[in-house]
Each structure stands twice: as C-alpha cells, then as structure tokens.
Amino acid sequence: MPTAKSNTALTTYTKQFPSTATQQMMFHQWISDTLDVNQTISGTMSMVIGKCAETTTAGDAHLAFTAWVAQGDTSSSRGTLLEFHATSTEFPLVASAATRIHNGRAITTVNALAGDRIIMEIGIHGVTPAIQNMQMRFGDPTASADFALTAALTTDLDPWWELSANLTVGSPPAAGGPIGAQYYQQGGNPTFGGRY
C-alpha cells in the first residue's frame, strides 16, 4: 500500500463474476507497512475508482470494499474500520466506463497496536448479477493527476482512497511479504492520512 505514487501503469482488470447469487468479489487487496506506535484510528474514509464497468446491465455491479486492521502477521483481525457491501451507483456499461466513489463514510474506531497493518480490499457487490465480465482500472502513473472525488468521470486518471485520520507507519516488510502486497519505501517513520 504505497503512501505516495509508485508510477504503476494504469491497467484495466477484468474478472468474471462467479455466480448469479448476490455476493461480493474482491478485485484487489493492499497491505500497509506496519504501524510503528499504538494509535486510535477513527474518522472517515473516501475513495474514487476509475473505469468501473459491467458487460450488461444485468451485472448490477456496485463498488464495494472492506478496510480492517490486522495484527502484524495479518492472520488475525484487530477490528474492522468499515465494510461496504451494498448498492450504491451501478457500474456503467464497458463503452461508458467511469468512476464510482464513496465519500466521507464514517469508520468504526479501532485501537491499533504497534506492528499492526491496515488492509484494504476493493471489489464488487453484485446484486443477483449475471455471470459476466466486470472491470476496474488501477494504477498510479506519476504523469497522471488524481481523479476528483466525483462519480461518472470518464477520463483516465489515478484512483485513490484515503482516511481522514493521520497514521504513523514504520518500515516496510521484506520483499515477498504477505499476499503479494504492494509496498512503497518512504524512509523514516512517515505519517500518512492522505491518498493510497
């Protein structure tokens, strides 16, 4: 979970929704560096994900996510910050792929301990969907600006998510860390409350 742009190319990820039953499907998971001190996480969370799309309107896809605090080895949860598995604004068709957002959603306060990590999982809440392809676009090229926190934008800019709280993190784990996470070495003990 980089705390600054890592110049990753914008890439459209396509996955087939696996069932016609209402459920969630994860597209991506990010794991933060370890928190370096005990800290209380509270406030709100916002995000904008670009180029979201479904193959037909029968897909009934909606932007979903779960953010939680994991104990250092990521095998156990310290607490869930926020889980949104519900309808919001349905994804457009592929030809009109556009942003979908969550704006200022209140999170549940979690008392994190030094060594814990933040885990963010972003995906789709499908409501009695068709078995069909769904798309999201991720990346953070330094030459591109960030999306505004606005739904239905069709430009090709950088998606992001943010917490209103400032967190203090330590050093990133060694390469090949858990679940193939993406890390960014910022040096020292950076504070982040900005975009990821």
C-alpha positions as CSV (number, residue, x, y, z in Angstrom):
1,M,0.0,0.0,0.0
2,P,2.1,2.9,-1.2
3,T,1.7,6.2,0.6
4,A,2.9,8.1,-2.4
5,K,2.8,7.4,-6.2
6,S,4.9,4.4,-7.3
7,N,4.5,5.1,-11.0
8,T,2.5,1.9,-11.7
9,A,0.8,1.9,-15.2
10,L,-2.9,2.3,-15.3
11,T,-4.3,-1.2,-16.1
12,T,-7.8,-2.5,-16.6
13,Y,-8.5,-5.6,-14.6
14,T,-11.3,-7.8,-15.9
15,K,-12.8,-10.6,-13.8
16,Q,-15.9,-12.8,-14.4
17,F,-18.5,-12.5,-11.7
18,P,-18.7,-16.1,-10.5
19,S,-22.4,-16.5,-9.7
20,T,-25.9,-15.2,-10.1
21,A,-26.3,-15.1,-6.3
22,T,-25.9,-11.7,-4.5
23,Q,-22.4,-11.6,-3.2
24,Q,-19.1,-9.8,-3.2
25,M,-16.0,-10.3,-5.3
26,M,-12.6,-8.9,-4.5
27,F,-10.5,-7.3,-7.2
28,H,-7.5,-6.1,-5.2
29,Q,-6.0,-6.2,-1.7
30,W,-3.4,-3.8,-0.4
31,I,-1.5,-4.1,2.9
32,S,0.2,-1.2,4.6
33,D,3.6,-1.0,6.3
34,T,3.4,-1.7,10.0
35,L,2.1,0.9,12.3
36,D,5.0,1.9,14.5
37,V,3.1,3.0,17.6
38,N,-0.2,2.3,19.3
39,Q,-2.8,4.6,17.8
40,T,-6.6,5.0,17.6
41,I,-8.0,5.1,14.1
42,S,-11.2,7.0,13.6
43,G,-12.9,9.4,11.3
44,T,-14.0,8.9,7.7
45,M,-12.9,7.1,4.5
46,S,-13.3,8.3,0.9
47,M,-12.3,6.7,-2.4
48,V,-12.7,7.1,-6.2
49,I,-12.1,4.1,-8.5
50,G,-11.9,4.8,-12.2
51,K,-13.1,3.0,-15.3
52,C,-15.6,0.7,-13.5
53,A,-17.8,-1.2,-15.9
54,E,-20.0,-4.2,-16.4
55,T,-20.7,-6.1,-19.6
56,T,-24.5,-5.7,-19.5
57,T,-27.0,-4.0,-17.1
58,A,-27.8,-7.5,-15.8
59,G,-24.5,-7.4,-14.0
60,D,-25.9,-5.0,-11.4
61,A,-22.4,-4.3,-10.0
62,H,-21.6,-1.7,-7.3
63,L,-18.3,-0.6,-5.8
64,A,-17.6,-2.5,-2.5
65,F,-14.8,-2.6,-0.1
66,T,-13.6,-3.7,3.3
67,A,-10.9,-1.9,5.4
68,W,-9.6,-3.5,8.5
69,V,-6.7,-3.5,11.0
70,A,-4.7,-6.7,11.0
71,Q,-2.4,-7.9,13.7
72,G,1.2,-7.8,12.4
73,D,1.3,-11.2,10.8
74,T,-2.0,-10.4,9.0
75,S,-3.5,-13.7,10.2
76,S,-5.9,-12.1,12.8
77,S,-8.1,-9.0,12.7
78,R,-7.8,-6.3,15.3
79,G,-11.0,-4.7,14.1
80,T,-13.0,-3.7,11.0
81,L,-12.8,0.0,10.1
82,L,-15.5,-0.1,7.5
83,E,-17.2,-2.7,5.3
84,F,-19.5,-1.5,2.5
85,H,-21.2,-4.4,0.7
86,A,-24.4,-2.8,-0.5
87,T,-25.9,-1.0,-3.5
88,S,-24.6,2.5,-4.4
89,T,-24.5,3.6,-8.0
90,E,-24.5,0.7,-10.5
91,F,-21.5,0.4,-12.8
92,P,-22.0,1.7,-16.4
93,L,-21.5,-0.5,-19.4
94,V,-18.0,-1.1,-20.7
95,A,-18.3,1.5,-23.5
96,S,-19.1,4.2,-20.9
97,A,-16.7,3.0,-18.1
98,A,-16.5,5.7,-15.4
99,T,-15.6,6.4,-11.8
100,R,-17.5,5.2,-8.8
101,I,-17.0,6.8,-5.4
102,H,-17.6,6.6,-1.7
103,N,-17.4,9.9,0.0
104,G,-16.7,10.6,3.7
105,R,-18.1,7.3,5.1
106,A,-17.8,7.1,8.9
107,I,-15.4,4.3,10.1
108,T,-15.6,2.3,13.3
109,T,-12.9,3.3,15.8
110,V,-10.2,0.7,16.1
111,N,-7.4,0.8,18.7
112,A,-4.4,-0.4,16.7
113,L,-1.2,-1.6,18.3
114,A,2.4,-1.1,17.1
115,G,3.1,-3.7,14.5
116,D,-0.4,-3.8,13.1
117,R,-1.3,-3.1,9.5
118,I,-4.1,-1.6,7.6
119,I,-5.7,-3.9,4.9
120,M,-7.9,-2.5,2.1
121,E,-9.8,-4.8,-0.2
122,I,-11.7,-3.3,-3.1
123,G,-14.2,-5.2,-5.3
124,I,-17.8,-5.5,-6.4
125,H,-21.1,-6.1,-4.7
126,G,-23.2,-7.9,-7.3
127,V,-27.0,-7.9,-6.8
128,T,-28.5,-11.0,-8.4
129,P,-25.9,-10.5,-11.1
130,A,-25.4,-12.2,-14.4
131,I,-22.2,-14.4,-14.8
132,Q,-20.3,-11.9,-16.9
133,N,-17.1,-9.8,-17.0
134,M,-16.7,-6.8,-14.7
135,Q,-13.9,-4.2,-14.9
136,M,-12.0,-1.8,-12.7
137,R,-8.9,0.2,-13.5
138,F,-6.0,0.6,-11.1
139,G,-2.6,2.3,-11.3
140,D,-0.8,5.5,-10.3
141,P,1.5,6.9,-13.0
142,T,3.3,10.0,-11.8
143,A,2.4,11.7,-15.1
144,S,-1.3,11.5,-14.3
145,A,-3.3,13.6,-11.9
146,D,-5.6,12.1,-9.3
147,F,-9.3,11.8,-10.0
148,A,-11.6,14.4,-8.3
149,L,-13.9,12.8,-5.8
150,T,-16.7,12.7,-8.4
151,A,-18.8,9.8,-9.8
152,A,-19.2,9.2,-13.6
153,L,-15.9,10.7,-14.7
154,T,-14.7,9.0,-17.9
155,T,-11.2,10.4,-18.0
156,D,-8.2,8.2,-17.4
157,L,-6.7,9.5,-14.2
158,D,-5.4,7.9,-10.9
159,P,-7.8,6.2,-8.5
160,W,-7.2,6.6,-4.7
161,W,-8.6,6.1,-1.3
162,E,-8.0,8.0,1.9
163,L,-8.6,8.1,5.7
164,S,-9.3,11.4,7.4
165,A,-7.1,10.2,10.3
166,N,-3.3,10.6,10.2
167,L,-1.5,7.3,10.9
168,T,2.2,6.7,11.7
169,V,3.8,3.8,10.0
170,G,7.2,2.2,10.3
171,S,9.5,0.4,7.8
172,P,8.0,-1.8,5.1
173,P,8.4,-5.6,5.3
174,A,10.9,-7.5,3.3
175,A,10.2,-8.2,-0.3
176,G,7.9,-11.1,-0.9
177,G,5.7,-10.1,2.1
178,P,2.3,-11.5,2.7
179,I,-0.3,-11.9,-0.1
180,G,1.9,-10.2,-2.7
181,A,1.2,-6.8,-1.3
182,Q,2.4,-3.6,-2.9
183,Y,4.8,-1.5,-0.8
184,Y,6.4,1.9,-1.1
185,Q,9.6,2.8,0.8
186,Q,9.3,6.4,2.0
187,G,12.0,6.2,4.7
188,G,11.9,7.1,8.3
189,N,8.5,6.9,10.0
190,P,6.2,8.6,7.6
191,T,2.8,9.8,8.6
192,F,0.0,9.1,6.2
193,G,-3.6,10.2,6.2
194,G,-3.5,11.0,2.5
195,R,-4.2,9.0,-0.6
196,Y,-3.1,5.5,-1.5
